[in-house]
Amino acid sequence: MKKTPLLNSALSRVIASLGHGDVIAIGDAGMPVPPGVECIDLAVTHGVPDFATTLRVILSEMNVESHVLAEETVAQQPPALAEIQRLSAAGELGKRQLVTHEELKALCKKARVQVRTGECHPYTNIALIAGVTF
């Protein structure tokens, strides 16, 4: 059995296969998944699992060089933004890039995977850019 908190085998597999610069998108329940992008659908019901918990567990296994947020996320301030800010201040998310929500959705077309959470607050989405551990 694994020692890290991430138990989802599909998600753990994708993280293990990442190379430098690869993208993982984590989205709320309403974020569209582009055709051809693998979707790991964790959503069970409204709020389960929530975005912040999902992000923290992914970070337990993934080295992140930078992250991309939509300007709308900062403007609308969904509840998960406080956790994003905390993780960013702790150096867990690397450098931040702000783009429009439409640009974030376009970036998701290049993602290795998009993780769908049960989060139901609009604009609770992030793209994580993989770093290296050496």
C-alpha positions as CSV (number, residue, x, y, z in Angstrom):
1,M,0.0,0.0,0.0
2,K,1.2,3.5,-0.8
3,K,2.6,5.8,1.9
4,T,1.4,9.0,0.3
5,P,-2.2,10.3,0.7
6,L,-3.1,9.8,-3.0
7,L,-5.0,6.6,-3.3
8,N,-6.6,7.1,-6.8
9,S,-4.6,4.8,-9.1
10,A,-5.4,6.6,-12.3
11,L,-4.3,9.9,-10.9
12,S,-1.2,8.4,-9.3
13,R,-0.3,6.8,-12.7
14,V,-0.6,10.1,-14.5
15,I,1.5,12.0,-12.0
16,A,4.2,9.3,-12.2
17,S,4.3,9.6,-16.0
18,L,4.7,13.4,-16.1
19,G,7.7,15.1,-17.6
20,H,9.0,18.6,-17.1
21,G,6.5,21.1,-18.4
22,D,3.5,18.7,-18.6
23,V,0.2,20.2,-17.5
24,I,-2.5,18.8,-15.1
25,A,-5.7,20.7,-14.9
26,I,-7.9,20.5,-11.8
27,G,-11.4,21.8,-12.3
28,D,-14.7,22.4,-10.7
29,A,-17.7,20.2,-11.6
30,G,-18.6,22.6,-14.5
31,M,-15.3,23.0,-16.2
32,P,-15.5,21.5,-19.7
33,V,-13.0,18.8,-20.6
34,P,-11.6,19.2,-24.1
35,P,-12.1,16.3,-26.5
36,G,-9.0,14.0,-26.5
37,V,-7.9,15.0,-23.0
38,E,-8.1,12.3,-20.4
39,C,-10.6,13.0,-17.6
40,I,-10.2,11.6,-14.2
41,D,-13.6,12.2,-12.8
42,L,-13.5,12.3,-9.0
43,A,-16.9,14.1,-8.6
44,V,-19.4,12.2,-6.4
45,T,-21.8,15.0,-5.5
46,H,-21.8,18.7,-4.8
47,G,-18.6,19.5,-2.9
48,V,-17.3,16.0,-2.8
49,P,-14.4,15.9,-3.2
50,D,-13.8,19.6,-2.8
51,F,-11.1,21.4,-4.9
52,A,-8.8,22.3,-2.0
53,T,-8.5,18.7,-0.7
54,T,-7.9,17.4,-4.2
55,L,-5.2,20.0,-4.9
56,R,-3.4,19.2,-1.6
57,V,-3.4,15.5,-2.3
58,I,-2.1,16.0,-5.8
59,L,0.7,18.2,-4.4
60,S,1.7,15.4,-2.1
61,E,3.0,13.5,-5.2
62,M,3.6,16.2,-7.8
63,N,6.5,18.6,-8.1
64,V,5.0,21.9,-9.5
65,E,7.1,24.4,-11.2
66,S,4.3,26.9,-11.9
67,H,0.6,27.3,-12.0
68,V,-2.0,29.1,-14.1
69,L,-5.1,30.7,-12.7
70,A,-7.9,32.7,-14.4
71,E,-8.2,36.4,-13.7
72,E,-11.9,35.6,-13.0
73,T,-10.8,33.3,-10.1
74,V,-9.0,36.1,-8.4
75,A,-11.8,38.5,-9.1
76,Q,-14.6,36.2,-8.0
77,Q,-12.7,34.8,-5.0
78,P,-14.2,31.3,-4.7
79,P,-13.6,29.8,-1.2
80,A,-10.7,27.6,-2.5
81,L,-8.7,30.7,-3.5
82,A,-7.6,31.1,0.1
83,E,-6.0,27.6,0.0
84,I,-4.4,28.4,-3.4
85,Q,-3.0,31.6,-1.9
86,R,-1.7,29.7,1.2
87,L,-0.1,26.9,-0.9
88,S,1.4,29.5,-3.3
89,A,2.9,31.5,-0.3
90,A,4.4,28.2,1.0
91,G,6.1,27.7,-2.3
92,E,4.1,24.6,-3.3
93,L,2.7,26.1,-6.5
94,G,5.8,27.8,-8.0
95,K,5.4,31.0,-10.1
96,R,1.8,32.2,-10.9
97,Q,0.6,33.1,-14.3
98,L,-2.8,34.9,-14.7
99,V,-4.8,34.5,-17.9
100,T,-8.5,34.9,-18.8
101,H,-10.9,32.0,-18.2
102,E,-11.1,31.4,-21.9
103,E,-7.3,31.2,-22.1
104,L,-7.2,28.7,-19.2
105,K,-9.8,26.5,-21.0
106,A,-7.6,26.7,-24.1
107,L,-4.5,25.6,-22.1
108,C,-6.5,22.6,-20.8
109,K,-6.5,21.3,-24.4
110,K,-2.7,20.7,-23.9
111,A,-3.2,19.0,-20.5
112,R,-2.1,15.4,-20.0
113,V,-5.2,15.0,-17.8
114,Q,-8.0,17.1,-16.4
115,V,-9.2,16.2,-12.9
116,R,-12.9,16.9,-12.3
117,T,-13.8,17.6,-8.7
118,G,-17.2,18.0,-7.0
119,E,-16.5,21.7,-6.4
120,C,-19.5,23.8,-7.3
121,H,-18.1,27.3,-7.0
122,P,-17.5,29.0,-10.4
123,Y,-13.9,29.6,-11.5
124,T,-12.4,27.1,-9.1
125,N,-9.9,25.8,-11.6
126,I,-6.1,25.6,-11.9
127,A,-3.5,24.3,-14.3
128,L,-0.4,22.9,-12.7
129,I,2.9,22.8,-14.7
130,A,5.2,19.9,-13.7
131,G,8.6,20.7,-12.5
132,V,11.5,18.3,-11.9
133,T,12.9,16.9,-8.6
134,F,16.5,17.3,-9.5
